[in-house]
Amino acid sequence: MRLLRLLLLSLSLMGCSSLMSQAGRGVAGDLSQALENSDDPAMVQAAVPAYLLLLDAMLQRHADQQDLLLSAAQLNAAYAGSFIAPGPRQLALTDKALAEVTRAVCLRRTTWCQVRQEPLPQLSEELAVIDKGDVAAVFALASVWASWIQARSSDWNAIADLARVQLLLQAVDRVDPDFQQGSVHLYLGAMETLLPPALGGRQKEGVAELDQAIKLSQGHDLMAKVILAQQVARANYDRPMHDRLLHEVLAADPHAPGWTLKNCLAQKKASELLQSADDYF
């Protein structure tokens, strides 16, 4: 789950331009694009809190605006997962994010108001009838929920919710597999390869999902190769595969519209993995 935290920031920014007025949409859209396309994660880390305060202010006036709630939830979760150290503040931010995204999906469909408490069979039945109009909300719920779980990775009650997150992602994949240029495949691949096969991981299926993420992103998604290196190559003690993938990530140009920030984070993680490779292998 550690790598899932790195996915959240740039993914969430894709949805942060849906605000109130036409002027608001323009400003938010421009700012979101600037953050997505930044190659300076430190600057983004410093800038995001001001954006979060702006979203909080807008929610005071428009507490039931679904798009605004989704944007605030995803950005709070992304900021907490990418830039806040484990501890009370991270827990509080992910609590806030999960409450916001739950409120948003409840406003969209009243049957989802108790989504966090629903038995898996009932949740599966409700997800069977979603359409493309629901995909953004369902994906936001899945990504924010994953961040909430990561912040509580020592709590087995929280980890048990991974099954619900996986159901949400599978529903998105069924309805709109190309959503956000294959982002759902990145999440599914990360989850399938999280554990080694001996502990229930499904590496063959996970590798197929990650390959699909790379394909649908037209090769721009460098994080998929980082996950392949850390969760597949390391699990199989395949040093050549591990080093090849990470060197490919570091050699790639991270700059691509909508991908630059995430790719810079991927390259940072790739460098860390290479530095620790001698100790691991």
C-alpha positions in Angstrom: 0.0 0.0 0.0 3.0 2.4 0.4 3.1 3.0 -3.4 -0.6 3.7 -3.6 0.0 6.8 -1.5 2.2 8.2 -4.3 -0.5 7.7 -6.9 -3.1 9.8 -5.1 -1.8 13.3 -5.5 -1.6 13.6 -9.3 -4.7 11.4 -9.8 -6.8 13.6 -7.5 -5.8 16.8 -9.3 -7.5 15.6 -12.4 -10.8 16.1 -10.7 -10.1 19.4 -8.9 -11.4 21.8 -11.6 -15.1 21.2 -11.1 -16.0 24.2 -8.9 -18.9 26.7 -8.7 -18.9 29.6 -11.1 -17.5 29.7 -14.6 -14.7 31.9 -13.4 -14.1 29.4 -10.6 -13.9 26.6 -13.0 -11.3 28.5 -15.1 -9.1 29.3 -12.1 -9.3 25.8 -10.6 -8.7 24.2 -13.9 -5.6 26.3 -14.6 -4.3 25.6 -11.1 -4.9 21.9 -11.3 -3.1 21.7 -14.6 -0.2 23.7 -13.2 0.1 21.3 -10.3 -0.2 18.2 -12.5 2.5 19.5 -14.9 4.9 20.7 -12.2 8.3 19.0 -12.0 8.9 20.4 -8.6 7.2 18.2 -5.9 8.6 20.4 -3.1 6.8 23.4 -4.6 3.6 21.4 -4.9 3.9 20.3 -1.3 4.1 24.0 -0.3 1.3 25.1 -2.5 -1.4 22.5 -1.9 -2.4 23.6 1.7 -3.5 27.0 0.3 -5.7 25.2 -2.3 -7.1 23.0 0.5 -8.1 26.1 2.4 -9.8 27.5 -0.7 -11.8 24.3 -1.1 -12.8 24.4 2.6 -14.0 28.0 2.2 -16.1 27.1 -0.8 -17.6 24.1 1.0 -18.8 26.4 3.7 -21.1 28.0 1.1 -21.8 25.0 -1.0 -21.7 22.0 1.4 -23.8 19.8 -0.9 -22.0 20.4 -4.1 -20.9 16.9 -5.2 -18.0 17.8 -7.5 -16.5 20.1 -4.9 -16.8 17.4 -2.2 -15.0 15.0 -4.5 -12.2 17.4 -5.3 -11.7 18.3 -1.6 -11.7 14.6 -0.6 -9.2 13.5 -3.2 -6.8 16.4 -2.6 -6.9 16.0 1.2 -6.2 12.2 0.8 -3.4 12.9 -1.7 -1.8 15.5 0.4 -2.0 13.3 3.5 -0.6 10.3 1.8 2.2 11.9 -0.2 3.5 14.6 2.1 2.3 14.0 5.7 4.2 11.7 8.0 2.3 8.9 9.7 0.6 10.1 12.9 -2.4 12.1 14.2 -2.4 14.7 11.4 -2.4 12.1 8.7 -5.2 10.2 10.4 -7.2 13.4 10.8 -6.8 14.4 7.1 -7.7 11.0 5.8 -10.8 10.9 8.2 -11.8 14.3 6.7 -11.2 13.1 3.1 -13.2 9.9 3.6 -16.1 11.8 5.2 -16.2 14.2 2.3 -16.1 11.5 -0.4 -18.8 9.5 1.4 -21.0 12.6 1.6 -20.5 13.1 -2.2 -21.5 9.6 -3.2 -24.4 9.7 -0.8 -25.7 12.8 -2.6 -25.3 11.0 -5.9 -27.2 7.9 -4.9 -29.0 7.6 -1.5 -28.3 3.8 -1.6 -24.6 4.6 -1.1 -25.0 6.6 2.1 -24.0 3.5 4.2 -21.4 2.3 1.7 -18.8 1.8 4.4 -20.9 -0.5 6.4 -22.6 -2.6 3.6 -22.0 -6.3 3.4 -19.9 -7.2 0.3 -22.7 -9.0 -1.5 -25.0 -5.9 -1.2 -22.2 -3.6 -2.3 -21.5 -5.8 -5.3 -25.2 -5.7 -6.3 -25.3 -1.9 -6.2 -22.1 -1.6 -8.2 -23.5 -3.9 -10.9 -25.9 -1.1 -12.1 -23.5 1.9 -12.2 -23.0 3.7 -15.5 -20.3 6.0 -16.9 -21.8 9.0 -15.1 -21.0 7.3 -11.8 -17.4 6.3 -12.6 -15.7 9.5 -11.3 -17.4 9.3 -7.9 -16.8 5.5 -7.5 -13.1 5.9 -8.4 -12.8 8.9 -6.0 -14.3 6.8 -3.3 -11.9 3.9 -4.0 -8.8 6.1 -4.1 -9.6 8.0 -1.0 -10.6 4.9 0.9 -7.3 3.3 -0.1 -5.5 6.3 1.4 -7.5 6.1 4.6 -6.6 2.4 4.9 -2.9 3.1 4.3 -2.9 5.6 7.1 -4.1 2.8 9.4 -2.0 0.0 8.0 -1.5 -1.6 11.4 -5.3 -1.8 12.0 -6.7 -5.1 10.7 -10.2 -3.7 10.8 -9.2 -1.0 8.4 -7.2 -3.5 6.2 -10.4 -5.6 5.9 -11.9 -2.8 3.9 -9.5 -3.5 1.0 -12.0 -6.0 -0.3 -14.6 -3.2 -0.7 -12.0 -0.9 -2.4 -11.2 -3.7 -4.9 -14.9 -4.1 -5.7 -15.2 -0.4 -6.4 -12.1 -0.5 -8.7 -13.4 -3.6 -10.5 -16.7 -1.8 -11.1 -14.9 1.2 -12.7 -12.9 -1.2 -14.8 -16.0 -2.9 -16.1 -17.8 0.3 -17.0 -14.9 2.5 -18.2 -11.6 0.7 -18.4 -10.0 3.7 -20.1 -10.9 6.1 -17.2 -8.1 8.7 -16.6 -5.9 7.0 -19.2 -5.9 3.6 -17.4 -5.5 4.8 -13.8 -7.9 2.1 -12.5 -5.5 -0.6 -13.9 -2.6 0.9 -12.0 -4.6 0.6 -8.7 -5.8 -2.9 -9.5 -2.3 -4.0 -10.5 -0.8 -2.5 -7.3 -3.4 -4.4 -5.2 -3.0 -7.7 -7.0 0.8 -7.7 -6.6 0.7 -6.3 -3.0 1.3 -9.8 -1.6 3.5 -12.6 -2.9 1.8 -15.6 -4.4 2.4 -17.7 -1.3 0.3 -15.2 0.7 -2.5 -14.9 -1.8 -1.2 -12.4 -4.2 -2.1 -12.8 -7.9 1.0 -11.6 -9.7 0.1 -12.8 -13.2 -3.2 -10.9 -13.1 -1.4 -7.9 -11.5 1.3 -7.7 -14.1 -1.4 -7.8 -16.8 -3.2 -4.8 -15.1 0.1 -2.8 -14.9 0.9 -3.6 -18.5 -2.5 -2.3 -19.4 -1.9 0.9 -17.4 1.3 1.5 -19.4 -0.5 0.8 -22.7 -3.5 3.1 -22.0 -1.2 5.9 -20.8 0.8 5.6 -24.1 3.9 4.8 -22.0 3.6 8.0 -19.9 2.8 6.1 -16.6 6.2 5.6 -15.0 4.7 4.6 -11.7 3.5 1.3 -13.2 7.1 0.2 -13.8 8.0 1.2 -10.3 5.3 -1.0 -8.9 6.4 -3.9 -11.2 10.0 -3.5 -9.8 9.0 -3.3 -6.1 6.1 -5.7 -5.9 6.9 -8.2 -8.7 10.7 -8.2 -9.3 11.5 -8.0 -5.6 9.0 -10.7 -4.7 10.6 -13.0 -7.2 14.2 -11.9 -6.4 14.7 -11.0 -10.0 17.5 -8.4 -9.8 17.9 -8.0 -13.6 14.2 -7.2 -14.0 14.2 -4.9 -11.0 17.2 -2.8 -12.2 16.1 -2.7 -15.8 12.7 -1.3 -15.0 14.0 1.3 -12.6 16.7 2.4 -14.9 14.0 2.8 -17.6 12.0 5.0 -15.3 15.0 7.2 -14.4 16.0 7.5 -18.1 12.6 8.6 -19.2 11.5 12.2 -19.7 9.0 12.8 -16.9 7.4 15.7 -18.7 4.0 14.9 -20.3 0.8 16.8 -20.0 -1.1 15.5 -16.9 1.7 13.1 -15.9 4.7 15.2 -14.9 4.2 15.4 -11.2 3.3 11.8 -10.8 6.3 10.8 -12.9 8.7 12.9 -10.8 7.4 11.1 -7.7 7.9 7.8 -9.6 11.5 8.7 -10.4 12.2 9.6 -6.8 10.8 6.3 -5.7 12.9 4.5 -8.4 16.1 6.1 -7.1 15.3 5.0 -3.6 14.7 1.4 -4.7 17.9 1.3 -6.6 19.9 2.6 -3.6 18.5 -0.1 -1.4 18.8 -2.9 -4.0 22.1 -4.3 -2.7 20.7 -4.7 0.8 17.5 -6.4 -0.6 19.1 -8.8 -3.1 
